[in-house]
Amino acid sequence: MAGQGSGGNVIAALCNIFFPGLGQLVQGRILAALIFAILFFGGAALWFLIVPGIIAAIVYVWAIIDAARYRS
């Protein structure tokens, strides 16, 4: 990846819209991808408890921003 704002980061951010953590995986950051995916899907599975749903929403946005601002 060429850096912040590069085409690769834009593609990674778009991947995160469809599947949180996929953008980090596209960038080659496997651990970050797993953490974002587990936090999002764990929180989404427990949405009826309200707080995990809110945490899942925050992680969702955070994953998109993290992929867009990543610098190698």
Protein Blocks (a to p, Z undefined) as FASTA:
>chain_A
ZZehiaklmmmmmmmmmoghjlmmmnopaklmmmmmmmmmmmmmmmmnommmmmmmmmmm
mmmmmmmmpcZZ
